[in-house]
Amino acid sequence: MRLASPELRLPAHEFQVLLDQLGPSLGVWRAAEIAALRTEIYEPPILDLGCGDGLVASFVLPRVDIGVDPSPLAIRRAAQSRLYARLEARPIEAVALEARSVGTVLSNSVLEHVANLRSALDATARLLRPGGRLIFTVPTEAFSRWLALPSAGYRNWRNRHYEHRNLWPIERWQQELERSGFAIVAVRPYLRREIVTLWDAVELLQRVWIGRHRLFSACWRRLPRFVLARLARGASRLDLSAPAPGGGRLVVAVRR
């Protein structure tokens, strides 16, 4: 298994787009995922598992052969990106593709939410050709410990809110992947503890309501462009990598 350690950064102009579209907390988390995903090679045909609106994949790849998401609304939004040659509003188990016809499966912050993960991994393995790669990002087992408040009740509330089911150490991921015919070949942690804690605190601030408006979000949307650009320049100097386990990790697994 290759444990990658080089720094992870995102250019200021791209950071600014993420901060503008997603806000400060989600923008930083997505920046780390994008920087990590860009370190890998994607052999076509490429399938984006849980593609959502396609934003993350659009920062990583110029074109994706197929996007799969069970949400019809997400698929409609993904279609607007013009990134995907084909889109399927269904779970991976129901996608009508020939076995061993896919070169790479990309999945960003999806597998931690999947209730029947074994079924999803088996379906992914069926579609990948031997030697094909599953490249995915997930929050780690450290995510819950590094939140802004240390209580178990708070951790449980936050994970229920995010619908986190599979926040596992890498050993557990290795077991689950091996059962479906994969072997992990690389792991890249990202987001240090202090960044995860700050991220959670800022995300909480975004949930403060005054009347019908979220106070922080309303103020953020009113920031002058030059202020947002300055924040993006500062964020671009952040090293988003982390020692293991990190708040999130990129995992690369090969279909045996």
C-alpha positions in Angstrom: 0.0 0.0 0.0 1.3 3.4 -1.0 0.8 6.1 1.7 1.2 9.4 -0.1 2.4 12.5 1.7 3.2 15.4 -0.6 1.5 18.7 0.0 -2.0 19.4 -1.3 -2.9 22.9 -2.5 -5.5 24.5 -4.7 -4.9 27.7 -6.8 -6.4 30.9 -5.5 -8.7 31.4 -8.5 -10.2 27.9 -8.0 -10.5 28.4 -4.3 -12.4 31.6 -4.9 -14.9 29.8 -7.1 -15.5 27.2 -4.3 -15.8 29.8 -1.6 -18.2 31.8 -3.7 -20.4 28.8 -4.6 -20.2 26.7 -1.5 -19.3 29.1 1.4 -16.3 28.8 3.7 -16.8 25.5 5.3 -17.9 23.2 2.5 -15.6 25.2 0.1 -12.5 24.3 2.1 -13.5 20.6 2.5 -14.2 20.3 -1.3 -10.9 22.0 -2.0 -9.0 19.3 -0.1 -10.9 16.6 -1.9 -10.3 18.1 -5.3 -6.6 18.6 -4.6 -6.3 14.9 -3.5 -8.3 13.6 -6.4 -6.1 15.5 -8.9 -3.0 13.4 -7.8 -4.4 10.3 -9.5 -4.7 9.1 -13.1 -8.1 8.2 -14.4 -8.2 5.5 -17.2 -11.4 5.7 -19.3 -14.2 4.8 -19.4 -14.7 6.7 -16.2 -17.8 6.3 -14.0 -18.6 8.9 -11.3 -20.4 7.1 -8.5 -22.8 9.4 -6.6 -22.0 12.2 -9.0 -24.3 14.8 -7.4 -24.3 18.0 -9.4 -20.9 17.2 -10.9 -19.0 20.1 -9.3 -16.1 18.2 -7.8 -15.6 16.0 -10.9 -15.6 19.1 -13.1 -12.5 20.4 -11.1 -10.7 17.1 -11.6 -11.6 15.9 -15.1 -12.5 17.5 -18.5 -15.0 14.8 -19.4 -16.6 11.8 -17.6 -18.2 9.0 -19.5 -21.1 8.2 -17.1 -22.5 9.8 -13.9 -24.6 7.7 -11.6 -26.7 9.1 -8.7 -30.0 7.8 -7.2 -31.3 11.4 -7.0 -33.2 12.6 -10.1 -32.7 16.2 -8.9 -28.9 15.7 -8.7 -28.9 14.2 -12.2 -30.7 17.1 -13.6 -28.2 19.5 -12.1 -25.3 17.3 -13.3 -26.7 17.5 -16.9 -26.4 21.3 -16.7 -22.6 20.9 -16.3 -22.2 19.3 -19.7 -19.5 17.2 -18.1 -21.1 13.8 -18.6 -21.6 11.8 -21.8 -24.3 9.8 -20.0 -26.2 10.1 -16.8 -28.2 7.5 -14.8 -30.7 8.4 -12.0 -30.4 5.1 -10.2 -28.2 3.2 -7.7 -25.0 1.6 -9.0 -26.6 -1.8 -8.6 -29.2 -1.0 -11.2 -26.9 0.5 -13.9 -27.2 -1.3 -17.2 -23.5 -1.6 -18.2 -21.6 -4.6 -19.3 -19.4 -6.3 -16.7 -15.8 -5.3 -16.9 -16.5 -2.4 -19.1 -15.3 0.5 -16.9 -11.7 1.6 -16.4 -12.0 3.9 -13.4 -14.8 4.5 -10.8 -14.5 7.9 -9.1 -16.6 8.5 -5.9 -16.3 11.7 -3.8 -17.7 11.7 -0.3 -20.4 9.1 -1.1 -19.4 5.7 0.4 -19.6 7.0 4.0 -23.4 7.4 3.5 -24.2 4.1 1.8 -26.3 1.8 4.0 -25.8 -1.4 2.0 -22.1 -0.8 1.2 -21.3 -4.4 0.4 -23.9 -4.4 -2.4 -22.5 -1.1 -3.8 -18.9 -2.4 -3.8 -19.9 -5.7 -5.4 -21.7 -3.8 -8.2 -18.7 -1.5 -8.7 -16.4 -4.5 -8.8 -18.6 -6.1 -11.5 -18.4 -3.1 -13.7 -14.6 -2.5 -13.4 -12.3 -4.5 -15.6 -9.4 -6.4 -13.9 -6.8 -3.8 -13.0 -9.4 -1.0 -13.1 -9.3 1.4 -10.1 -11.9 2.6 -7.6 -10.7 6.1 -6.4 -12.8 7.5 -3.6 -12.8 10.0 -0.7 -14.4 9.6 2.7 -14.2 11.2 6.1 -12.1 9.2 8.5 -12.7 7.7 11.9 -10.9 10.8 13.3 -13.6 13.1 11.9 -15.9 12.7 15.0 -13.1 13.2 17.5 -11.9 16.4 15.9 -15.2 18.3 15.9 -15.6 21.7 17.6 -17.3 20.2 20.7 -15.9 17.1 22.5 -19.1 15.5 23.8 -20.4 12.2 22.5 -23.9 13.7 22.1 -22.6 16.4 19.9 -20.6 13.9 17.8 -23.7 11.7 17.3 -25.8 14.7 16.4 -23.4 15.9 13.8 -23.0 12.5 12.2 -26.8 12.0 12.1 -27.0 15.4 10.4 -24.5 14.3 7.8 -26.0 10.8 7.5 -22.6 9.3 8.2 -22.7 5.5 8.4 -19.2 4.3 7.5 -16.5 6.4 9.3 -14.0 3.6 9.4 -10.3 3.2 10.0 -8.4 2.1 6.9 -8.1 -1.5 8.2 -11.9 -1.8 8.1 -12.0 -0.3 4.6 -9.4 -2.8 3.5 -11.5 -5.7 4.8 -14.6 -4.5 3.1 -12.9 -3.8 -0.2 -11.1 -7.2 -0.2 -14.4 -9.0 0.2 -15.6 -7.4 -3.0 -12.4 -8.2 -4.9 -10.3 -5.1 -4.4 -6.8 -4.4 -3.1 -5.9 -1.0 -1.7 -2.8 0.4 -3.4 -2.7 4.0 -2.1 -4.0 6.1 0.7 -3.8 9.9 1.0 -5.0 11.6 4.2 -6.1 15.3 4.0 -7.2 18.0 6.5 -5.3 18.3 9.8 -7.1 18.3 13.1 -7.0 22.1 13.6 -8.6 22.6 10.1 -11.4 20.1 10.8 -12.1 21.7 14.2 -12.2 25.2 12.6 -14.3 23.8 9.7 -16.9 22.5 12.1 -17.0 25.7 14.1 -17.6 27.8 10.9 -20.2 25.3 9.7 -22.0 25.7 12.9 -22.0 29.5 12.6 -23.7 29.1 9.2 -26.6 27.4 11.0 -27.5 30.4 13.1 -30.9 31.8 12.1 -32.1 35.4 12.6 -35.8 35.4 11.6 -35.9 33.8 8.2 -32.2 34.2 7.4 -29.0 32.5 8.3 -26.9 35.3 9.7 -23.4 34.1 8.7 -24.5 33.0 5.2 -26.3 36.3 4.6 -23.1 38.2 5.6 -20.9 35.9 3.5 -22.9 36.5 0.4 -22.5 40.3 0.8 -18.7 40.1 1.0 -17.1 42.4 -1.6 -15.3 40.5 -4.4 -11.9 41.8 -3.4 -12.4 40.4 0.2 -13.3 37.0 -1.2 -10.3 37.1 -3.5 -8.0 37.9 -0.6 -9.5 35.1 1.5 -9.0 32.7 -1.5 -5.3 33.8 -1.8 -4.8 33.0 1.9 -6.5 29.7 1.5 -4.4 28.8 -1.5 -1.3 28.9 0.7 -2.8 26.2 3.0 -1.3 22.8 2.9 -4.5 20.6 2.9 -2.6 17.3 3.4 -2.4 15.7 6.8 -0.6 12.9 8.6 -2.7 9.8 9.0 -5.5 9.4 9.6 -6.5 13.0 8.6 -10.0 14.3 8.7 -10.6 12.8 5.3 -8.8 10.3 3.1 -8.4 9.4 -0.5 -8.3 5.6 -1.1 -7.2 4.0 -4.4 -8.2 0.3 -4.8 -7.5 -1.9 -7.7 -9.9 -4.6 -9.0 -8.2 -7.9 -8.8 
